[in-house]
């Protein structure tokens, strides 16, 4: 971290660290470094239709319009984490008061699927 500018963007700092990890390990072909920039719930915003479907099924409410409004304000879901009050988990609690990370987080992530999440992660790291 001492060799990167403190004024670098958060994504640039993460990319720098990921590249450094790979370089330090000799750039192994099967090693794909990944650091989550912000909290886990950002990944759940990678498919708001599934997120709303699952949460709505348990809480008998649809918040799809609100989820669209949130995601349209940001270039990608990971940038939603712009403030402790409006972080992805806080937004989910506001929309779905019974949201529980341990139960719903795993259920939603599993339903979105590793391929969708991975494509979201690769878009972030390539862009």
Order of alpha helices (4+ residues) and beta strands (2+ residues): alpha-alpha-alpha-alpha-alpha-alpha-alpha
